[in-house]
């Protein structure tokens, strides 16, 4: 006994309705629990929002420490060293302040 396309579409529609009803019921229960906890602790939405926002560190520029005099390429000394420094004495290319 095979199920027709129309029967499957009908089952899908019924399942989607059941899923939507279950979601609404669960959401209402979750909201009720949240409101209860907020009332118990005297919290407001503003209290919750302020906890989630973190201060963002501002990026600072790092001064250049090395320069290739032939190409004027620079390197701050952070991260992977550039190829033009491979096998060479870095101190020769250090910028003297």
N, C-alpha and C positions, 0 to 999 in steps of 0.2 A: 504494500500500500504506500504510494508516494504522496507527498504533500505538494500541492500546487503552489505556484508563485503567489496567487491571490491569498491563499490561506496563510502563507508565511508572512506576507505584508500585514495581514490582519493581526497575527500574533505579535509582530514587531510593534505595531501601534499600541496594542494592549499592554505589552511590556514597558513601553516608553511611558504610558500613562501611569502604570504602577510605580515605575522608578521615580517619576516626578512627584507623585503623592508621597512616597517614602521620603524623598529628599525634603519636601516641605515639612513633614512631621518631624524629621530629625533636626532640621534647621530651627524650627520653633522650639524644640527641646533644648538645643544648644544655646539659643538666645536667652531662654529662661534661666539656664544655669549661670550664664555669664552675668546677667542682670542681678541674680541672687548674690553671686560672689562680689560684684561691684558694690551692692548695697551693704553687705556684711563688712567690707573693708573701707567703705566711704570713698570709693574710687570714682573718677569721672573719665570720660573719653579723653580729655586733655591729659590726664595722668598717664594713660596708656600710650598715647601718641608721643609724649615727651620721653618715655623710656626707650622707644625704638629708634629714635633719631640719635645718631652718633656724630660727634664732631669729625669733620673730614680734615685730615692733615693736609696742609697746603704744601705743595711741592716746592722745594727750593732748588735753585740752580747750583750746581757744583762747579767750582772754579776749575778751569783747564789746568792740568799739571804737566802735560807732555805735548810737544809739537814736533812735527816732521818738517825740518827747514826746507826740504826739497819740494814738498807738495802743500805745505801749510795745513796738513791734516792735524787734528788735535785729538787728545784723549784725556779724560778726567781722572783716570786711574781706577775707575770702577768698571766692573764687568769684565768681559773677555778683552784681553789686550789685542790691539789691532795688528794686522799682519806685518806692517812696516816695522814693528818692534820685535818680531820673531828673531831670536838668536842674537839680539843686540843688547848692549848695555843701556838700560833704561835711563840711567843717570845722565847720559850724554844728551838726551832729548828732554830732560826736565826743564821746565820754565823756572828761571831764577827770579824770585820776587825782590 
